[in-house]
Amino acid sequence: MMAEKLLEVKNLKQYFNAGKPSEVRAIDNISFDIYRGETFGLVGESGCGKSTTGRTIIRLYDATDGEVLYDGVSVHAKKSKSEVKALNRKMQMIFQDPYASLNPRMKVLDIIAEGLDVHGLAKNPKERKQKVVELLETVGLNKEHADRYPHEFSGGQRQRIGIARALAVNPEFIIADEPISALDVSIQAQVVNLLKDLQKEKGLTYLFIAHDLSMVKYISDRIGVMYFGKLVEMAPADVLYKNPLHPYTKSLLSAIPLPDPIYERSRVRKPYNPKQHNYGPDEKVEFREVTPGHFVLCSEKEFKEMKVQANN
């Protein structure tokens, strides 16, 4: 892929209670790149470390080890206040819970304008309100909504407010942390289509975190699959769905329901047991490129078997 790398994640680790008996390896040595203008989907079951990855990238958590480079600059290195502000303006986050992520005591106008205030992007109150109204209209709301409080909105509308807040500072890169999981199915499609339209209009780059595999396929250019803190497979979206190679990915894909009762009666679910790998003490388990752009976490023996499988 000749596109420009916007984000590089190198051997990232995030351990909670590190060195204690209760240590949790939420992210365990993962590496991936995100290219400018693409949507990189990150999927896996609840508790696998997807959200922690997003939060560590944007520095809501300090990394235990490893490196995150944004446009060639280390995200976690010490920076001056002006450098931190500049980086914060480039990277924004849409949070999972549209109910908890908006301050209930603030009007929508002030919630969206927070970023404008911090970065000095509005010269006076009139311009501030005008920019907020433009953002509300961009996400499918209207100017009357600016003077209301979050509790007066539905879940889908609140998520649109969260998207407007993220867009307020004209970011280049947005981490969407399960932005549709708390919404009704009918609203999910609207929000995802809105994200796709905004990407085309503004040239945005997304890290789209979700566990709904059908929606991730729809929005993503490439997909990474996480299991217990590790990235086990990464490939272009079409390749991953047509030819999954890691047993865990196969298990995830076999669990996707389809609105077809005849298919559902015959659908075979593939359970995943991590013990099936049987790695010996001397076996090196690495992230290997099985076919161009298709990486799998596997041993040398599994790698050879997958090579054969991929070519058949």
C-alpha positions as CSV (number, residue, x, y, z in Angstrom):
1,M,0.0,0.0,0.0
2,M,1.6,3.3,-1.2
3,A,-0.6,5.6,0.9
4,E,0.9,7.8,3.5
5,K,1.0,6.4,7.1
6,L,-0.8,8.7,9.5
7,L,-0.6,6.5,12.6
8,E,1.9,3.9,13.5
9,V,1.4,1.6,16.6
10,K,4.6,-0.3,17.4
11,N,4.7,-3.1,20.0
12,L,2.1,-1.3,22.2
13,K,1.5,-2.7,25.7
14,Q,-1.0,-1.6,28.3
15,Y,-0.8,-3.5,31.6
16,F,-3.0,-2.6,34.5
17,N,-1.6,-3.3,38.0
18,A,1.7,-4.2,36.3
19,G,3.9,-6.6,38.3
20,K,1.1,-7.5,40.8
21,P,-0.8,-10.8,41.1
22,S,-3.8,-8.9,39.7
23,E,-2.0,-7.8,36.6
24,V,-4.2,-7.4,33.5
25,R,-2.6,-7.4,30.1
26,A,-5.2,-5.4,28.3
27,I,-3.0,-4.8,25.3
28,D,-0.1,-7.2,24.8
29,N,2.5,-6.2,22.2
30,I,0.4,-5.1,19.2
31,S,1.5,-3.3,16.1
32,F,-0.4,-1.9,13.1
33,D,-0.5,1.2,10.8
34,I,-3.4,3.4,9.7
35,Y,-3.1,5.2,6.4
36,R,-4.3,8.7,5.7
37,G,-8.0,8.7,4.5
38,E,-8.8,5.1,5.4
39,T,-11.0,3.5,8.0
40,F,-9.2,0.8,10.0
41,G,-11.7,-1.5,11.8
42,L,-10.8,-3.1,15.1
43,V,-13.0,-6.0,16.2
44,G,-13.1,-8.6,18.9
45,E,-15.3,-9.8,21.8
46,S,-16.0,-7.6,24.8
47,G,-13.0,-7.3,27.1
48,C,-10.4,-8.0,24.4
49,G,-8.7,-4.6,24.6
50,K,-10.2,-2.7,21.7
51,S,-11.4,0.3,23.6
52,T,-8.2,0.3,25.7
53,T,-6.2,0.5,22.4
54,G,-8.2,3.5,21.3
55,R,-7.8,5.3,24.7
56,T,-4.1,4.6,24.8
57,I,-3.5,5.9,21.3
58,I,-5.2,9.2,22.2
59,R,-3.3,9.3,25.6
60,L,-6.3,8.9,27.9
61,Y,-4.1,6.1,29.3
62,D,-0.3,6.2,29.4
63,A,1.2,3.2,27.6
64,T,3.1,0.6,29.7
65,D,5.5,0.1,26.8
66,G,5.8,0.5,23.0
67,E,5.3,3.5,20.8
68,V,2.5,5.4,19.0
69,L,3.6,7.7,16.2
70,Y,1.2,10.3,14.7
71,D,2.5,11.8,11.5
72,G,5.9,10.6,12.6
73,V,5.7,12.3,16.0
74,S,5.6,10.2,19.2
75,V,2.3,10.6,21.0
76,H,3.5,9.6,24.4
77,A,6.8,11.5,24.5
78,K,7.0,14.6,26.7
79,K,5.6,17.7,25.1
80,S,5.1,21.4,25.7
81,K,1.6,22.7,26.3
82,S,1.4,24.1,22.8
83,E,2.5,20.7,21.3
84,V,-0.1,18.8,23.3
85,K,-2.9,21.3,22.2
86,A,-1.8,20.9,18.5
87,L,-1.9,17.1,18.8
88,N,-5.3,17.1,20.6
89,R,-6.7,19.2,17.8
90,K,-5.6,16.6,15.2
91,M,-6.9,13.6,17.1
92,Q,-10.5,13.3,18.5
93,M,-12.6,10.6,20.0
94,I,-16.3,9.6,19.7
95,F,-17.2,7.7,22.8
96,Q,-19.2,4.5,23.2
97,D,-21.9,5.7,25.5
98,P,-23.8,8.7,24.2
99,Y,-25.6,8.9,27.6
100,A,-22.5,9.1,29.8
101,S,-20.2,11.1,27.5
102,L,-22.2,14.3,27.5
103,N,-22.2,16.6,30.6
104,P,-25.9,16.7,31.7
105,R,-25.5,20.2,33.2
106,M,-24.3,21.8,30.0
107,K,-26.3,23.0,27.1
108,V,-25.5,21.4,23.7
109,L,-24.1,24.8,22.5
110,D,-21.5,24.7,25.3
111,I,-20.7,21.0,24.9
112,I,-19.9,21.4,21.2
113,A,-18.1,24.7,21.7
114,E,-15.7,23.4,24.4
115,G,-13.1,22.6,21.7
116,L,-13.6,25.9,20.0
117,D,-13.0,27.7,23.3
118,V,-9.9,25.6,24.3
119,H,-8.2,26.2,20.9
120,G,-9.4,29.8,20.4
121,L,-11.3,29.0,17.1
122,A,-14.1,31.5,17.6
123,K,-13.4,35.3,17.8
124,N,-16.6,36.3,19.5
125,P,-19.9,34.7,20.9
126,K,-21.7,35.3,17.6
127,E,-19.1,33.4,15.6
128,R,-19.0,30.7,18.3
129,K,-22.8,30.1,18.1
130,Q,-22.7,30.2,14.3
131,K,-20.0,27.5,14.2
132,V,-22.0,25.3,16.6
133,V,-25.1,25.7,14.4
134,E,-23.1,24.7,11.3
135,L,-21.8,21.6,13.1
136,L,-25.3,20.7,14.3
137,E,-26.6,20.9,10.7
138,T,-23.6,18.9,9.5
139,V,-24.7,16.0,11.7
140,G,-28.4,16.2,10.8
141,L,-29.6,18.3,13.8
142,N,-30.9,21.9,13.7
143,K,-30.1,25.2,15.4
144,E,-32.9,24.9,17.9
145,H,-31.1,22.0,19.5
146,A,-28.2,24.2,20.6
147,D,-30.1,25.6,23.6
148,R,-31.3,22.2,24.9
149,Y,-29.7,19.8,27.4
150,P,-28.6,16.2,26.7
151,H,-31.5,14.6,28.5
152,E,-33.9,16.1,26.0
153,F,-32.4,14.0,23.1
154,S,-32.7,10.3,22.0
155,G,-29.6,8.1,21.9
156,G,-29.1,8.6,18.2
157,Q,-29.3,12.4,18.6
158,R,-26.9,12.3,21.5
159,Q,-24.4,10.4,19.4
160,R,-24.7,13.0,16.7
161,I,-23.9,15.7,19.3
162,G,-20.8,13.6,20.2
163,I,-19.8,13.5,16.6
164,A,-20.3,17.3,16.2
165,R,-18.2,17.8,19.3
166,A,-15.4,15.7,17.8
167,L,-15.6,17.6,14.5
168,A,-15.5,21.1,16.1
169,V,-11.7,21.4,16.0
170,N,-11.4,20.1,12.4
171,P,-9.5,17.0,13.3
172,E,-7.7,14.7,10.8
173,F,-8.1,11.5,12.8
174,I,-11.1,10.3,14.8
175,I,-11.2,7.2,17.0
176,A,-14.8,6.0,17.0
177,D,-15.1,3.7,20.1
178,E,-18.1,1.5,19.4
179,P,-20.1,4.6,18.4
180,I,-23.2,2.6,17.5
181,S,-23.4,-0.2,20.1
182,A,-25.8,1.7,22.4
183,L,-28.2,2.6,19.5
184,D,-31.2,1.0,17.9
185,V,-30.4,-1.0,14.8
186,S,-32.4,1.5,12.6
187,I,-30.3,4.4,14.0
188,Q,-27.0,2.5,13.7
189,A,-27.1,2.7,9.8
190,Q,-27.9,6.4,9.9
191,V,-24.9,7.1,12.2
192,V,-22.5,4.9,10.1
193,N,-23.6,6.5,6.9
194,L,-23.1,10.0,8.5
195,L,-19.5,9.0,9.4
196,K,-18.9,7.8,5.8
197,D,-20.3,11.0,4.3
198,L,-18.1,13.1,6.7
199,Q,-15.1,11.1,5.8
200,K,-15.6,11.9,2.1
201,E,-16.3,15.6,2.7
202,K,-13.5,16.3,5.2
203,G,-10.9,13.7,4.2
204,L,-11.0,12.1,7.7
205,T,-9.2,9.0,8.9
206,Y,-11.0,6.6,11.3
207,L,-10.1,4.0,13.8
208,F,-13.5,2.3,14.0
209,I,-13.8,0.0,17.1
210,A,-16.8,-2.4,17.2
211,H,-17.9,-5.9,17.8
212,D,-20.6,-5.9,15.1
213,L,-18.7,-7.6,12.3
214,S,-21.2,-6.9,9.5
215,M,-21.1,-3.1,10.2
216,V,-17.3,-3.2,10.4
217,K,-17.1,-4.8,7.0
218,Y,-19.4,-2.1,5.6
219,I,-17.4,0.9,6.8
220,S,-13.8,-0.4,7.0
221,D,-11.0,-0.6,4.4
222,R,-8.8,-2.9,6.6
223,I,-9.7,-4.9,9.7
224,G,-7.7,-6.0,12.7
225,V,-9.0,-8.8,14.9
226,M,-8.1,-8.8,18.6
227,Y,-8.3,-11.6,21.1
228,F,-7.3,-11.2,24.8
229,G,-5.1,-8.2,24.2
230,K,-3.3,-9.5,21.1
231,L,-3.9,-8.7,17.4
232,V,-4.4,-12.2,15.9
233,E,-5.2,-11.2,12.2
234,M,-5.2,-8.2,10.0
235,A,-6.2,-7.9,6.4
236,P,-8.2,-5.8,3.9
237,A,-11.9,-6.1,4.7
238,D,-13.0,-8.2,1.7
239,V,-10.0,-10.6,2.1
240,L,-10.7,-11.1,5.8
241,Y,-14.4,-12.0,5.2
242,K,-13.7,-14.2,2.1
243,N,-10.7,-16.0,3.5
244,P,-10.2,-15.8,7.3
245,L,-7.1,-17.7,8.3
246,H,-6.9,-17.6,12.2
247,P,-9.3,-20.0,13.9
248,Y,-10.6,-17.2,16.2
249,T,-11.5,-15.0,13.1
250,K,-13.3,-18.0,11.6
251,S,-15.2,-18.5,14.9
252,L,-16.2,-14.8,15.0
253,L,-17.4,-14.8,11.4
254,S,-19.4,-18.1,11.9
255,A,-21.3,-16.2,14.7
256,I,-22.7,-13.5,12.4
257,P,-26.5,-14.0,12.1
258,L,-28.3,-13.4,8.8
259,P,-32.0,-12.5,8.3
260,D,-32.6,-15.8,6.6
261,P,-34.4,-18.5,8.6
262,I,-33.4,-21.3,6.2
263,Y,-29.7,-20.3,6.4
264,E,-29.9,-19.9,10.2
265,R,-31.2,-23.4,10.6
266,S,-28.2,-24.8,8.9
267,R,-25.6,-22.3,10.0
268,V,-22.6,-24.0,11.7
269,R,-21.0,-22.1,14.5
270,K,-17.3,-22.7,15.0
271,P,-16.2,-22.5,18.7
272,Y,-12.7,-21.3,19.3
273,N,-10.4,-23.0,21.9
274,P,-7.0,-21.3,22.3
275,K,-5.5,-24.6,23.5
276,Q,-5.8,-26.0,19.9
277,H,-2.6,-24.2,18.9
278,N,-0.4,-26.5,21.1
279,Y,2.7,-24.2,20.9
280,G,5.9,-25.9,22.1
281,P,8.3,-24.0,24.5
282,D,10.7,-23.2,21.6
283,E,8.1,-22.2,19.1
284,K,8.2,-18.6,18.0
285,V,4.7,-17.1,17.7
286,E,4.8,-14.0,15.5
287,F,2.7,-11.7,13.4
288,R,3.5,-13.1,9.9
289,E,2.4,-11.9,6.4
290,V,0.7,-15.0,4.9
291,T,-0.3,-13.2,1.6
292,P,0.4,-9.5,0.7
293,G,-1.3,-7.3,3.3
294,H,-2.8,-10.3,5.2
295,F,-1.1,-10.8,8.6
296,V,-1.8,-13.6,11.1
297,L,-0.4,-14.3,14.6
298,C,1.0,-17.9,14.2
299,S,3.9,-20.3,14.6
300,E,6.2,-21.3,11.7
301,K,4.3,-24.6,11.3
302,E,0.9,-22.8,11.3
303,F,2.3,-20.2,8.9
304,K,3.2,-23.0,6.3
305,E,-0.3,-24.5,6.7
306,M,-1.9,-21.1,6.2
307,K,0.2,-20.4,3.1
308,V,-1.2,-23.6,1.5
309,Q,-4.8,-22.7,2.6
310,A,-4.5,-19.2,1.3
311,N,-3.3,-20.4,-2.1
312,N,-6.0,-23.0,-2.6
